[in-house]
Amino acid sequence: MSKIDHARILNAYLSRLTLADMNAVYNANQAWAYAAMNDSHSSLMQCRSGFYTAVSNAVNNLIQHDIAYIEQVISEESDHANNT
């Protein structure tokens, strides 16, 4: 897969997430980055888990129509990668 293929898949997700979910993911990422620079290993692992939870919650909040769109983009990119 090329970088543009990855960009299209990321775009498919980002275009379907709500602002609240994107903010939750961003804030969890910021906490994880802060912990990586300033906190203990256990705090770092807790923040990493919080980030993955925020991402999972964001994906779980997608409606079926959005998931179908994302799966279509992934399928197109996979087909494109297999044919090149």
DSSP file (Angstrom, degrees, kcal/mol; ACC not computed):
  #  RESIDUE AA STRUCTURE BP1 BP2  ACC     N-H-->O    O-->H-N    N-H-->O    O-->H-N    TCO  KAPPA ALPHA  PHI   PSI    X-CA   Y-CA   Z-CA
    1    1 A M              0   0    0      0, 0.0     2,-0.1     0, 0.0    77,-0.1   0.000 360.0 360.0 360.0 139.3    0.0    0.0    0.0
    2    2 A S     >  -     0   0    0      1,-0.1     4,-1.9     4,-0.0     5,-0.2  -0.384 360.0-104.1 -87.4 171.0    1.2    3.5   -0.8
    3    3 A K  H  > S+     0   0    0      1,-0.2     4,-2.5     2,-0.2     5,-0.1   0.866 122.4  56.3 -62.9 -35.8    1.0    6.5    1.5
    4    4 A I  H  > S+     0   0    0      2,-0.2     4,-2.2     1,-0.2    -1,-0.2   0.858 104.5  53.4 -66.3 -33.3   -1.9    7.8   -0.5
    5    5 A D  H  > S+     0   0    0      2,-0.2     4,-1.9     1,-0.2    -1,-0.2   0.929 110.5  46.3 -63.7 -45.2   -3.8    4.6    0.1
    6    6 A H  H  X S+     0   0    0     -4,-1.9     4,-2.8     1,-0.2    -2,-0.2   0.896 110.5  54.0 -63.0 -39.6   -3.2    5.0    3.8
    7    7 A A  H  X S+     0   0    0     -4,-2.5     4,-2.7     1,-0.2    -2,-0.2   0.897 106.8  51.0 -62.5 -40.5   -4.3    8.6    3.6
    8    8 A R  H  X S+     0   0    0     -4,-2.2     4,-2.0     2,-0.2    -1,-0.2   0.894 111.8  47.4 -64.9 -39.0   -7.6    7.7    1.9
    9    9 A I  H  X S+     0   0    0     -4,-1.9     4,-1.8     2,-0.2    -2,-0.2   0.931 113.3  47.6 -67.8 -45.1   -8.3    5.1    4.6
   10   10 A L  H  X S+     0   0    0     -4,-2.8     4,-3.1     1,-0.2     5,-0.2   0.915 111.2  52.1 -60.7 -42.0   -7.4    7.6    7.4
   11   11 A N  H  X S+     0   0    0     -4,-2.7     4,-2.6     1,-0.2    -1,-0.2   0.885 104.6  56.5 -60.5 -39.2   -9.6   10.2    5.6
   12   12 A A  H  < S+     0   0    0     -4,-2.0     4,-0.4     2,-0.2    -1,-0.2   0.912 113.2  40.8 -60.2 -42.3  -12.5    7.7    5.6
   13   13 A Y  H >X S+     0   0    0     -4,-1.8     3,-1.6     2,-0.2     4,-1.2   0.962 115.9  48.1 -68.9 -52.0  -12.3    7.4    9.3
   14   14 A L  H 3< S+     0   0    0     -4,-3.1     3,-0.3     1,-0.3    -2,-0.2   0.838 107.3  56.1 -62.3 -33.0  -11.7   11.0   10.1
   15   15 A S  T 3< S+     0   0    0     -4,-2.6    -1,-0.3    -5,-0.2    -2,-0.2   0.664 112.4  43.5 -73.2 -13.7  -14.5   12.2    7.9
   16   16 A R  T <4 S+     0   0    0     -3,-1.6    -1,-0.2    -4,-0.4    -2,-0.2   0.582  92.2  95.3-106.6 -13.4  -17.0   10.0    9.8
   17   17 A L  S  < S-     0   0    0     -4,-1.2     2,-0.1    -3,-0.3    42,-0.1  -0.504  75.3-118.0 -79.5 147.7  -15.9   10.6   13.4
   18   18 A T     >  -     0   0    0     -2,-0.2     4,-2.5    40,-0.2     5,-0.2  -0.427  22.7-114.7 -77.5 159.5  -17.7   13.2   15.5
   19   19 A L  H  > S+     0   0    0      1,-0.2     4,-2.6     2,-0.2     5,-0.2   0.890 117.6  54.8 -60.4 -39.6  -15.8   16.2   16.8
   20   20 A A  H  > S+     0   0    0      1,-0.2     4,-2.1     2,-0.2    -1,-0.2   0.913 109.7  46.0 -61.6 -42.8  -16.4   15.0   20.4
   21   21 A D  H  > S+     0   0    0      2,-0.2     4,-2.3     1,-0.2    -2,-0.2   0.907 112.2  50.4 -67.8 -40.5  -14.8   11.6   19.5
   22   22 A M  H  X S+     0   0    0     -4,-2.5     4,-2.7     1,-0.2    -2,-0.2   0.900 110.9  49.9 -63.5 -39.0  -11.9   13.3   17.8
   23   23 A N  H  X S+     0   0    0     -4,-2.6     4,-3.0     2,-0.2     5,-0.2   0.899 109.4  51.3 -65.2 -39.9  -11.4   15.6   20.8
   24   24 A A  H  X S+     0   0    0     -4,-2.1     4,-2.2     2,-0.2    -2,-0.2   0.914 112.5  45.9 -63.0 -42.8  -11.4   12.6   23.1
   25   25 A V  H  X S+     0   0    0     -4,-2.3     4,-2.3    29,-0.2    -2,-0.2   0.927 114.0  49.0 -65.0 -44.9   -8.8   10.8   21.0
   26   26 A Y  H  X S+     0   0    0     -4,-2.7     4,-2.5     2,-0.2    -2,-0.2   0.936 112.2  47.5 -60.3 -47.9   -6.7   13.9   20.8
   27   27 A N  H  X S+     0   0    0     -4,-3.0     4,-2.2     1,-0.2    -1,-0.2   0.888 112.0  49.9 -63.6 -39.3   -6.9   14.5   24.6
   28   28 A A  H  X S+     0   0    0     -4,-2.2     4,-2.1    -5,-0.2    23,-0.2   0.885 110.8  50.5 -65.9 -37.6   -6.0   10.9   25.3
   29   29 A N  H  X S+     0   0    0     -4,-2.3     4,-2.6     2,-0.2    -2,-0.2   0.901 109.3  50.9 -65.7 -40.9   -3.0   11.1   22.9
   30   30 A Q  H  X S+     0   0    0     -4,-2.5     4,-2.5     2,-0.2    -2,-0.2   0.904 110.2  49.4 -62.9 -41.6   -1.8   14.3   24.6
   31   31 A A  H  X S+     0   0    0     -4,-2.2     4,-2.5     2,-0.2    -1,-0.2   0.902 111.3  49.8 -64.1 -40.5   -2.0   12.6   28.0
   32   32 A W  H  X S+     0   0    0     -4,-2.1     4,-2.1    15,-0.3    -2,-0.2   0.921 111.4  48.2 -64.0 -44.8   -0.1    9.7   26.7
   33   33 A A  H  X S+     0   0    0     -4,-2.6     4,-1.3     2,-0.2    -2,-0.2   0.906 112.2  49.3 -63.1 -41.9    2.6   11.9   25.2
   34   34 A Y  H  X S+     0   0    0     -4,-2.5     4,-2.1     1,-0.2     3,-0.5   0.927 110.9  49.8 -62.7 -44.7    2.9   13.9   28.5
   35   35 A A  H  X S+     0   0    0     -4,-2.5     4,-2.0     1,-0.2     9,-0.2   0.868 105.7  57.3 -63.0 -36.1    3.2   10.6   30.4
   36   36 A A  H  < S+     0   0    0     -4,-2.1    -1,-0.2     1,-0.2    -2,-0.2   0.834 116.2  35.5 -63.6 -31.7    5.9    9.4   28.1
   37   37 A M  H  < S+     0   0    0     -4,-1.3    -2,-0.2    -3,-0.5    -1,-0.2   0.726 134.9  16.3 -92.5 -24.1    8.0   12.5   28.9
   38   38 A N  H  < S+     0   0    0     -4,-2.1    -3,-0.2    -5,-0.1    -2,-0.2   0.617 105.5  66.4-129.5 -16.5    7.2   13.0   32.5
   39   39 A D  S  < S-     0   0    0     -4,-2.0     2,-0.0    -5,-0.3    -4,-0.0  -0.436  77.9 -82.6-113.8-179.4    5.6   10.1   34.4
   40   40 A S     >  -     0   0    0     -2,-0.1     4,-2.3     1,-0.1    -1,-0.2  -0.228  44.1-104.2 -75.7 167.9    6.3    6.6   35.5
   41   41 A H  H  > S+     0   0    0      1,-0.2     4,-2.5     2,-0.2     5,-0.2   0.894 121.6  53.2 -61.3 -41.0    6.0    3.5   33.4
   42   42 A S  H  > S+     0   0    0      1,-0.2     4,-2.0     2,-0.2    -1,-0.2   0.890 109.5  48.5 -64.7 -37.5    2.8    2.5   35.0
   43   43 A S  H  > S+     0   0    0      2,-0.2     4,-2.5     1,-0.2    -1,-0.2   0.896 110.0  52.7 -66.3 -40.0    1.3    6.0   34.3
   44   44 A L  H  X S+     0   0    0     -4,-2.3     4,-2.4    -9,-0.2    -2,-0.2   0.923 110.0  47.5 -60.2 -45.6    2.5    5.7   30.7
   45   45 A M  H  X S+     0   0    0     -4,-2.5     4,-2.2     1,-0.2    -1,-0.2   0.871 111.0  52.0 -65.4 -37.0    0.8    2.3   30.3
   46   46 A Q  H  X S+     0   0    0     -4,-2.0     4,-2.0     2,-0.2    -1,-0.2   0.909 111.7  46.2 -65.2 -41.9   -2.4    3.7   31.9
   47   47 A C  H  X S+     0   0    0     -4,-2.5     4,-2.1     2,-0.2   -15,-0.3   0.875 110.3  53.1 -69.5 -36.8   -2.4    6.6   29.4
   48   48 A R  H  X S+     0   0    0     -4,-2.4     4,-2.3     2,-0.2    -2,-0.2   0.921 109.8  48.7 -62.3 -42.6   -1.7    4.3   26.5
   49   49 A S  H  X S+     0   0    0     -4,-2.2     4,-2.3     1,-0.2    -2,-0.2   0.891 109.1  53.5 -62.9 -39.5   -4.7    2.2   27.5
   50   50 A G  H  X S+     0   0    0     -4,-2.0     4,-2.2     2,-0.2    -1,-0.2   0.865 107.7  51.2 -63.0 -36.6   -6.8    5.4   27.8
   51   51 A F  H  X S+     0   0    0     -4,-2.1     4,-2.4   -23,-0.2    -2,-0.2   0.946 110.6  47.0 -65.0 -48.9   -5.8    6.3   24.2
   52   52 A Y  H  X S+     0   0    0     -4,-2.3     4,-2.6     1,-0.2    -2,-0.2   0.869 111.6  52.6 -62.1 -35.7   -6.8    2.9   22.9
   53   53 A T  H  X S+     0   0    0     -4,-2.3     4,-2.8     2,-0.2    -1,-0.2   0.914 108.7  49.5 -64.8 -42.8  -10.0    3.1   24.8
   54   54 A A  H  X S+     0   0    0     -4,-2.2     4,-2.2     2,-0.2    -2,-0.2   0.908 112.6  47.6 -62.9 -42.1  -10.8    6.5   23.3
   55   55 A V  H  X S+     0   0    0     -4,-2.4     4,-2.3     2,-0.2     5,-0.2   0.932 112.8  48.6 -64.2 -45.5  -10.1    5.2   19.8
   56   56 A S  H  X S+     0   0    0     -4,-2.6     4,-2.7     1,-0.2    -2,-0.2   0.909 111.2  50.0 -61.2 -42.6  -12.2    2.1   20.4
   57   57 A N  H  X S+     0   0    0     -4,-2.8     4,-1.4     2,-0.2    -1,-0.2   0.902 109.3  52.0 -63.1 -40.7  -15.1    4.3   21.7
   58   58 A A  H  < S+     0   0    0     -4,-2.2     4,-0.3     1,-0.2    -2,-0.2   0.920 112.9  44.1 -62.2 -44.0  -14.8    6.5   18.7
   59   59 A V  H >< S+     0   0    0     -4,-2.3     3,-1.4     1,-0.2    -2,-0.2   0.894 110.6  55.0 -68.3 -39.3  -15.1    3.6   16.3
   60   60 A N  H 3< S+     0   0    0     -4,-2.7    -1,-0.2     1,-0.3    -2,-0.2   0.767 102.4  58.8 -64.3 -24.3  -17.9    2.0   18.4
   61   61 A N  T 3< S+     0   0    0     -4,-1.4    -1,-0.3    -3,-0.2    -2,-0.2   0.560  81.8 107.9 -82.7  -7.7  -19.8    5.3   18.0
   62   62 A L  S <  S-     0   0    0     -3,-1.4     2,-0.1    -4,-0.3   -45,-0.1  -0.433  70.9-125.2 -68.4 142.9  -19.8    5.0   14.2
   63   63 A I    >>  -     0   0    0    -47,-0.2     4,-2.1    -2,-0.1     3,-0.5  -0.484  26.9-104.3 -84.0 162.9  -23.1    4.2   12.6
   64   64 A Q  H 3> S+     0   0    0      1,-0.3     4,-2.6     2,-0.2     5,-0.2   0.849 120.1  57.2 -58.2 -37.4  -23.4    1.2   10.3
   65   65 A H  H 3> S+     0   0    0      1,-0.2     4,-1.9     2,-0.2    -1,-0.3   0.910 108.3  47.3 -59.8 -42.6  -23.6    3.4    7.2
   66   66 A D  H <> S+     0   0    0     -3,-0.5     4,-2.4     2,-0.2    -2,-0.2   0.902 111.2  50.6 -66.0 -41.3  -20.2    5.0    8.1
   67   67 A I  H  X S+     0   0    0     -4,-2.1     4,-2.8     1,-0.2    -2,-0.2   0.907 108.6  52.4 -63.2 -41.4  -18.6    1.6    8.8
   68   68 A A  H  X S+     0   0    0     -4,-2.6     4,-2.0     1,-0.2    -1,-0.2   0.905 109.4  49.9 -61.3 -41.2  -19.8    0.4    5.4
   69   69 A Y  H  X S+     0   0    0     -4,-1.9     4,-2.3     2,-0.2    -2,-0.2   0.931 111.7  47.5 -62.3 -46.1  -18.2    3.4    3.7
   70   70 A I  H  X S+     0   0    0     -4,-2.4     4,-2.6     1,-0.2    -2,-0.2   0.916 111.3  50.7 -62.9 -43.6  -14.9    2.8    5.5
   71   71 A E  H  X S+     0   0    0     -4,-2.8     4,-2.5     1,-0.2    -1,-0.2   0.867 108.6  53.1 -62.5 -35.9  -15.0   -0.8    4.6
   72   72 A Q  H  X S+     0   0    0     -4,-2.0     4,-2.6    -5,-0.2    -2,-0.2   0.930 109.9  47.2 -63.7 -45.8  -15.6    0.1    1.0
   73   73 A V  H  X S+     0   0    0     -4,-2.3     4,-2.5     2,-0.2    -2,-0.2   0.919 113.0  48.8 -62.6 -43.6  -12.6    2.4    1.0
   74   74 A I  H  X S+     0   0    0     -4,-2.6     4,-2.7     2,-0.2    -1,-0.2   0.918 111.7  49.7 -62.5 -43.2  -10.4   -0.2    2.6
   75   75 A S  H  X S+     0   0    0     -4,-2.5     4,-2.8     2,-0.2    -2,-0.2   0.923 111.0  49.2 -61.7 -44.6  -11.6   -2.8    0.1
   76   76 A E  H  X S+     0   0    0     -4,-2.6     4,-2.5     1,-0.2    -1,-0.2   0.913 113.3  47.0 -61.2 -42.3  -10.8   -0.5   -2.8
   77   77 A E  H  X S+     0   0    0     -4,-2.5     4,-2.6     2,-0.2    -2,-0.2   0.883 112.0  49.9 -69.0 -37.5   -7.4    0.3   -1.5
   78   78 A S  H  X S+     0   0    0     -4,-2.7     4,-2.2     2,-0.2    -2,-0.2   0.922 112.1  48.0 -65.5 -43.6   -6.7   -3.4   -0.9
   79   79 A D  H  X S+     0   0    0     -4,-2.8     4,-1.3     1,-0.2    -2,-0.2   0.915 112.4  49.6 -61.0 -42.9   -7.8   -4.2   -4.4
   80   80 A H  H  < S+     0   0    0     -4,-2.5     4,-0.4     1,-0.2     3,-0.3   0.917 111.1  48.9 -62.9 -43.4   -5.6   -1.4   -5.7
   81   81 A A  H >< S+     0   0    0     -4,-2.6     3,-0.7     1,-0.2    -1,-0.2   0.861 110.8  50.7 -66.2 -35.1   -2.6   -2.6   -3.8
   82   82 A N  H 3< S+     0   0    0     -4,-2.2    -1,-0.2     1,-0.2    -2,-0.2   0.728 109.7  51.1 -74.6 -21.5   -3.1   -6.2   -5.0
   83   83 A N  T 3<        0   0    0     -4,-1.3    -1,-0.2    -3,-0.3    -2,-0.2   0.417 360.0 360.0 -96.9   1.4   -3.3   -5.1   -8.6
   84   84 A T    <         0   0    0     -3,-0.7    -1,-0.2    -4,-0.4    -2,-0.2   0.435 360.0 360.0-109.1 360.0   -0.1   -3.0   -8.6
